[in-house]
Amino acid sequence: MSSKLAAVVGSALIAGGLLTGLAAPASAAGPCGSGYGLLTSYPIKSGDELRAYLDVYYSSSSGKNCAVTRATKFAGTPHSMGVGMSRSGSTWVSDSSENYAYYAGPVYVSARGSCIDLWANDGWASLQLNKVHCG
């Protein structure tokens, strides 16, 4: 094999390996674990300033919803964050602390065939949603 052909083949193998290394494996789990798909991300704002997102996930196999508050503005700096969720009208499941740097949660609720209520905060910015993701 000529050195020019070997260089092309070697470059292709390296590039292919790098591209494969950058792709997430099909079995990669998000913040809620494997089997959960993202339903939506709600922005949490203080005025016009984006502070965080409330991410809501669902697993069709388990019938559970999962929620996480994900910091944007102060990501990496410990600060007050929280997330809560309930099957509408039921007991809240929550996670909050003064010392979260990246996210609060995850919290889980079984709500197949029902609506959920959600709350999230990032510092002084907060969001509450009632009777969403009904199904």
ABEGO torsion letter per residue (X at the ends): XBAAAAAAAAAAAAAAAAAAAABBBAABBBAAEBGBBBABBBBBBBEABBABBBBBBBBAAAGBBBBBBBBAAABGBBBBBBBBBBBBGBBBBBBBBAABAABBOBBBBBABGBBBBBBBBBEABBBBBBGBGBX
